[in-house]
Amino acid sequence: MELYLAGATPEVIAQTLGYASGDEAREVIQGAFGVGAVAAELARLDALLTGLWANARRGDVQAVDRVLRIGERRLALLALAQRTSLAESVAEGRRSGLEALRDVLAGTIAEVEPTSRAPLARQLTIVMEQLDNLPGGQEVNPVDDLERKRAERRAAASGQ
């Protein structure tokens, strides 16, 4: 479920975890989180809130600030869901999720042993392709492009 919360698509989750298809992974995800980008984002916010709640209750000022900001984000998200079409919400939610997954993968690639990088680099390439295929996805900032190229070089260097 961590992959889903990080924004991975059912197809990516199926490939990573060994489900027979994206449809099978989608069924598991829908059973756990419900349907739609709003449900996914609310689940992500809930997971973050759960991790911060105990510290906020003990008076940790930074945790209190984060809890309040998560609450504001939840309210804004619910208001957005009421104002926008389902297609717009799905596209935006998917983009932010894929961007989060891209960042996690890029960071992980930099930290793991060289022999473990190839599968992660392949995963990062898939995520980058999916971002490129979203409306407006061809507008890649230089940092994203640099990370993608580094991941490709690492994959090639590790023999994959």
C-alpha positions in Angstrom: 0.0 0.0 0.0 3.0 2.3 0.5 3.5 2.3 -3.3 -0.1 3.4 -3.8 0.2 6.1 -1.2 3.4 7.3 -3.0 1.4 7.6 -6.2 2.2 4.5 -8.1 -0.3 3.3 -10.7 -1.9 -0.2 -10.3 0.2 -1.3 -13.3 3.4 -0.3 -11.6 2.2 -1.9 -8.3 1.3 -5.1 -10.1 4.7 -5.2 -11.8 6.6 -4.4 -8.6 4.7 -6.7 -6.2 4.0 -9.6 -8.7 0.3 -9.3 -9.1 -1.0 -10.9 -12.3 -2.3 -7.6 -13.7 -3.0 -4.0 -13.0 -6.6 -4.9 -12.6 -5.8 -7.3 -9.8 -3.7 -4.7 -8.0 -6.5 -2.1 -8.6 -9.1 -4.4 -6.9 -6.8 -4.7 -3.8 -6.3 -0.9 -3.8 -10.0 -0.1 -4.1 -10.8 -2.5 -1.3 -8.3 -0.8 0.9 -8.7 2.9 0.0 -11.9 3.4 -2.1 -12.0 4.8 -5.6 -10.6 8.0 -7.0 -7.9 10.6 -6.7 -9.6 12.3 -3.8 -9.8 9.1 -1.8 -6.1 8.4 -2.5 -5.0 11.8 -1.4 -7.2 11.7 1.7 -5.6 8.3 2.5 -2.1 9.9 2.1 -3.0 12.8 4.3 -4.5 10.4 6.9 -1.2 8.3 6.9 0.8 11.5 7.5 -1.6 12.7 10.2 -1.4 9.4 12.0 2.4 9.6 12.1 2.3 13.1 13.6 -0.6 12.9 15.9 1.2 11.6 19.1 3.9 14.2 18.9 1.4 17.0 18.3 -0.6 15.8 21.4 2.6 16.0 23.4 3.1 19.6 22.4 5.7 19.4 19.7 5.2 22.7 18.0 6.4 21.6 14.6 4.1 18.5 14.7 1.2 20.7 15.8 1.9 23.0 12.8 2.0 20.1 10.4 -1.2 18.6 11.8 -3.0 21.9 11.3 -1.6 22.2 7.7 -2.7 18.7 6.9 -6.2 19.7 8.2 -6.2 22.7 5.9 -5.1 20.6 3.0 -7.9 18.1 3.7 -10.5 20.9 3.7 -9.0 22.4 0.5 -9.0 19.0 -1.2 -12.6 18.3 -0.3 -13.6 21.8 -1.5 -11.7 21.2 -4.7 -13.4 17.9 -5.2 -16.8 19.6 -5.0 -15.7 22.3 -7.6 -13.9 20.3 -10.2 -14.8 17.5 -12.5 -13.7 14.0 -11.8 -11.4 13.9 -14.8 -9.5 17.0 -13.6 -9.2 15.6 -10.1 -7.9 12.3 -11.3 -5.3 13.9 -13.6 -4.0 16.2 -10.9 -3.9 13.5 -8.3 -2.1 11.1 -10.6 0.5 13.8 -11.5 1.2 14.6 -7.9 1.4 11.0 -7.0 3.7 10.1 -9.8 5.9 13.1 -9.0 6.1 11.9 -5.4 7.0 8.4 -6.5 9.6 9.8 -8.9 11.2 11.7 -6.0 11.2 8.7 -3.7 12.7 6.4 -6.4 15.4 9.0 -7.3 16.4 9.4 -3.7 16.4 5.6 -3.1 18.6 5.0 -6.2 21.2 7.4 -4.8 21.3 5.5 -1.4 21.3 1.8 -2.4 24.2 -0.4 -3.5 25.0 -0.2 -7.2 23.9 -3.8 -7.7 20.4 -2.9 -6.5 19.9 0.2 -8.7 18.9 -1.4 -12.0 15.3 -2.4 -11.0 14.8 1.0 -9.3 16.1 2.8 -12.4 13.7 0.8 -14.6 10.9 1.7 -12.3 11.9 5.4 -12.4 12.0 5.3 -16.2 8.4 3.9 -16.2 7.3 6.6 -13.8 9.0 9.3 -16.0 7.3 7.9 -19.1 3.9 8.0 -17.4 4.5 11.6 -16.3 5.4 12.5 -19.9 2.2 10.9 -21.1 0.0 13.0 -18.9 -1.5 16.2 -20.3 1.3 18.8 -20.1 3.7 16.1 -19.1 6.4 17.0 -21.7 7.3 20.2 -19.7 10.2 18.6 -17.7 12.2 20.9 -15.5 16.0 20.6 -15.6 16.2 18.9 -12.2 13.8 16.2 -13.3 15.6 15.7 -16.6 19.0 15.5 -14.8 17.6 12.9 -12.3 16.2 10.8 -15.2 19.5 10.9 -17.0 21.4 9.9 -13.9 19.0 7.0 -13.3 19.5 5.8 -16.9 23.3 6.0 -16.6 23.2 4.1 -13.3 21.0 1.4 -14.8 23.4 1.1 -17.8 26.4 1.0 -15.5 25.0 -1.8 -13.4 24.7 -4.0 -16.4 21.0 -3.7 -17.1 
